Amino acid sequence: MKIEIDNDTASSIVQQELVSVMELLRSDLLKHKDGRRCAVFSTNKKEDVAEIKAMVDAIERVLKFYRE
């Protein structure tokens, strides 16, 4: 079965997924801040926090593109 969607729908889906991932990453940052164990990109806390922040920044930049 083939399903076709228009560009606006595809863009909306991508935006929603990016927002969802960003929220999860921000939640992971809070876990680190609260001292709870969390390892998304690295088991080293400093490396993990840095990578999570970089990813959140990247997602925010992509979302800015979609919103303009």
Protein Blocks (a to p, Z undefined) as FASTA:
>chain_A
ZZdddfklmmmmmmmmmmmmmmmmmmmmmmmmnopacdfkbcbfklmmmmmmmmmmmmmm
mmmmmmZZ
